[in-house]
Amino acid sequence: TAMFLLQNHPVHPFLFEAREVNTRATSVTTSRRLRIDFLMYQHTRLRLVDAAMLPDLGEGHPIPDLYHPSDHLPIKAQFEVRSESAHIVHCARAWFDCLADRFYSQNSLLTFDDLKSAFFLFASGDSEAVEVEHFVETVMSNGFRVTRDVVEHVIQKVDVVQGKITFDAFCDAYRANLLAMLMKHGWRETQEAFKVFDVDGTGDMTVQELLGVLQNCSPAPVREDTVRQIFQEMDTHGTGRVTYRQFLNFVGNAFMRTYVLT
């Protein structure tokens, strides 16, 4: 994901919202007992209803055998497509959680279309602005499970004019708080990605390291001049080395440009 964002290639929101169906080991042979098969789903669009329990095969019961014709156990799960109204409520809660500094408990990034859905709930239909009083009533009546103090804390982060919140102000508040939280707490995926780019483990990366990793791992063709331009944009201090914070800031802003601003 970080590679695509670095090169301004769009990726599906699934990569930010994917969850897995938890299972036991999916392959048990004489040489391994591993969980190497996964079933992923986009939790903002699907609800996991049920998942079949895999047999607990010990090292003394390798497969294939009489009951399992393959050395991989099939993962079976049942999903329910979330209704549009449920998705709208989910988006509204994710927006609220972000501004309430509870973003990481939900682990859901909102795209521009998701922000439209969230605003639709708070604005009560086709209104062009959210009445603050109606915003409070919506939060308290849709199972957000928060106190009035938390609601007031969220409202203080939004530009309220004459008791109303416009869509632009609604989006601006989300962008500002999201980026601030990413910079404060980091982003697990970016932490893992940075470790890959930091080939020598010094805690920062050079343009040679960035170029080498992208050329070896990127599924899309990589131009050296483009990579050098990207590195120069990340290297805000002109030291020839990029720290994790600089990397995070660049990737966070790239996400904003790709998903939240358009």
C-alpha positions in Angstrom: 0.0 0.0 0.0 2.8 2.4 0.9 4.4 1.7 -2.4 1.3 2.7 -4.3 0.8 5.8 -2.2 4.4 6.9 -2.7 3.9 6.7 -6.5 0.4 8.2 -6.5 -1.2 5.0 -7.7 -4.8 4.6 -6.4 -5.6 1.5 -4.4 -8.9 0.1 -3.3 -10.1 1.1 0.2 -10.2 -2.6 1.0 -6.5 -2.4 1.7 -7.2 -0.1 4.6 -10.3 -1.8 5.9 -9.5 -5.5 5.4 -10.1 -7.8 8.3 -9.5 -11.6 8.5 -11.6 -14.5 9.6 -9.7 -16.0 12.5 -8.8 -19.7 12.1 -6.6 -22.4 13.4 -3.6 -23.7 11.4 -4.8 -24.3 7.8 -2.0 -26.6 6.7 -0.6 -29.5 8.7 2.0 -31.8 7.1 5.0 -33.8 8.3 7.1 -30.7 7.9 4.9 -27.8 8.9 1.9 -26.7 11.0 1.0 -23.3 9.8 -1.8 -20.8 9.3 -1.0 -19.9 5.7 -4.4 -19.5 4.2 -6.5 -16.4 4.9 -10.0 -15.2 4.1 -10.2 -11.4 4.1 -13.2 -9.1 3.9 -14.1 -5.4 3.9 -15.7 -4.9 7.3 -17.4 -1.7 6.3 -19.4 -3.5 3.6 -19.7 -7.0 5.0 -20.6 -8.4 8.5 -19.2 -11.7 9.5 -22.1 -13.9 10.5 -20.5 -17.2 11.1 -17.2 -19.1 10.5 -16.7 -22.9 10.5 -14.2 -24.1 13.0 -11.3 -25.9 11.5 -10.2 -29.3 13.0 -7.4 -29.0 15.5 -4.9 -31.3 13.8 -1.7 -32.0 15.8 1.7 -32.9 14.4 0.8 -36.6 14.5 -2.1 -36.1 12.1 -0.7 -34.7 8.8 -2.9 -34.1 5.8 -3.9 -35.1 3.2 -5.5 -38.1 4.8 -8.7 -40.1 4.4 -10.9 -37.2 5.5 -8.9 -34.3 4.1 -7.9 -34.8 0.4 -5.6 -31.7 0.4 -2.8 -30.4 2.5 -4.8 -27.2 2.9 -8.0 -27.0 5.0 -10.8 -24.9 3.4 -11.9 -21.8 5.2 -15.7 -21.4 5.3 -17.5 -18.3 6.4 -20.9 -16.7 6.0 -21.2 -12.9 5.5 -24.1 -10.5 5.3 -23.9 -7.4 3.1 -24.4 -4.4 5.2 -27.4 -2.3 4.3 -26.8 1.2 2.9 -28.3 2.7 6.1 -26.0 0.6 8.3 -23.0 1.8 6.2 -24.1 5.4 6.6 -24.3 5.0 10.4 -20.9 3.3 10.4 -19.3 6.2 8.5 -20.9 8.7 10.9 -19.5 6.8 13.9 -16.0 6.5 12.3 -16.0 10.3 11.7 -17.1 11.0 15.3 -14.5 8.5 16.7 -11.8 10.2 14.8 -12.6 13.6 16.2 -13.1 12.1 19.6 -9.5 10.8 19.4 -10.7 7.2 19.3 -9.8 6.5 15.7 -7.5 3.5 16.3 -10.2 1.6 18.3 -12.3 1.5 15.1 -9.5 1.2 12.5 -11.6 2.6 9.7 -10.4 5.3 7.2 -13.1 7.3 5.5 -12.9 8.2 1.8 -14.5 11.4 0.4 -17.7 9.4 -0.5 -17.8 8.0 3.1 -17.6 11.5 4.4 -20.6 12.4 2.2 -22.5 9.5 3.8 -21.6 10.5 7.3 -22.7 14.1 6.6 -26.0 12.9 5.2 -26.9 11.3 8.5 -26.0 14.3 10.6 -27.6 16.8 8.2 -30.9 15.0 8.2 -31.3 14.4 4.5 -30.4 16.9 1.8 -29.6 19.8 4.0 -26.4 21.7 3.1 -25.4 22.3 6.7 -25.7 20.4 10.0 -27.6 22.1 12.8 -25.5 21.6 16.0 -28.5 20.7 18.1 -29.5 18.1 15.5 -25.9 16.8 15.4 -26.1 16.2 19.2 -29.5 14.5 18.9 -28.2 12.2 16.1 -25.2 11.1 18.1 -27.2 10.4 21.2 -29.9 8.5 19.4 -27.7 6.3 17.2 -25.9 4.2 19.8 -22.6 6.1 19.8 -22.4 5.4 23.6 -20.7 8.7 24.5 -21.3 11.4 27.1 -22.4 14.9 26.4 -18.9 16.1 27.4 -17.4 14.0 24.5 -19.9 15.4 22.1 -19.0 19.0 23.1 -15.3 18.1 22.7 -15.9 17.0 19.2 -18.0 20.1 18.3 -15.2 22.3 19.5 -12.9 20.8 16.8 -15.3 21.9 14.0 -15.7 25.3 12.5 -19.3 26.1 13.6 -20.9 29.3 12.0 -24.2 30.5 13.4 -24.9 27.1 15.0 -24.3 25.2 11.7 -21.6 23.0 10.3 -21.0 23.0 6.5 -19.8 20.0 4.6 -16.5 21.7 4.0 -16.0 22.3 7.7 -17.1 18.7 8.4 -14.4 17.4 6.0 -11.7 19.8 7.2 -12.2 18.8 10.8 -11.8 15.1 9.9 -8.7 15.7 7.7 -7.0 17.8 10.4 -7.7 15.4 13.2 -6.8 12.3 11.2 -3.5 13.7 10.1 -2.7 14.8 13.6 -3.4 11.4 15.0 -1.3 9.7 12.3 1.6 11.9 13.2 1.1 11.4 16.9 0.5 7.7 17.1 1.9 6.5 13.7 0.3 4.0 11.4 1.1 0.4 11.9 1.3 -0.3 8.2 3.7 2.6 7.6 5.9 1.4 10.5 6.2 -2.0 8.9 6.8 -0.5 5.4 9.5 1.9 6.7 11.4 -1.1 8.2 11.5 -2.6 4.7 12.8 0.6 3.1 15.4 1.1 5.9 17.5 -1.7 4.5 20.6 -1.1 6.8 18.4 -0.6 9.9 19.8 2.8 10.8 16.4 4.3 11.5 16.3 6.4 8.3 16.5 5.7 4.6 18.5 6.9 1.7 17.4 7.4 -1.9 19.4 4.3 -2.9 17.4 2.2 -0.4 14.1 3.6 -1.5 15.0 3.0 -5.2 16.2 -0.5 -4.6 13.1 -1.7 -2.7 10.7 -0.1 -5.1 12.4 -1.6 -8.2 12.5 -5.0 -6.6 9.0 -5.1 -5.0 6.7 -2.7 -6.8 4.2 -4.4 -9.1 4.2 -1.3 -11.3 7.2 -0.1 -13.3 9.4 2.4 -11.4 11.3 5.3 -13.0 14.4 6.4 -11.2 13.8 10.0 -11.8 10.3 9.7 -10.3 11.7 8.0 -7.2 14.4 10.6 -6.7 11.7 13.3 -7.0 9.6 11.5 -4.3 12.6 11.2 -2.0 13.4 14.9 -2.4 9.8 15.8 -1.4 10.1 13.5 1.7 13.6 14.9 2.6 12.2 18.2 3.9 15.5 19.0 5.7 17.7 18.2 2.7 20.0 15.8 4.6 19.9 13.0 2.1 18.3 10.8 4.7 14.5 10.4 5.5 13.3 9.7 9.0 10.2 7.7 9.8 8.3 10.9 10.8 9.1 12.5 7.4 8.0 9.2 5.7 4.8 9.1 7.7 4.0 12.7 6.9 4.4 12.1 3.2 2.4 8.9 3.1 -0.4 10.5 5.3 -0.7 13.5 3.0 -0.7 11.1 -0.1 -3.6 9.2 1.5 -5.4 12.5 2.0 -4.9 13.6 -1.6 -6.0 10.2 -3.0 -9.0 9.3 -0.8 -10.2 12.1 1.4 -9.8 15.1 -0.8 -11.4 13.7 -4.0 
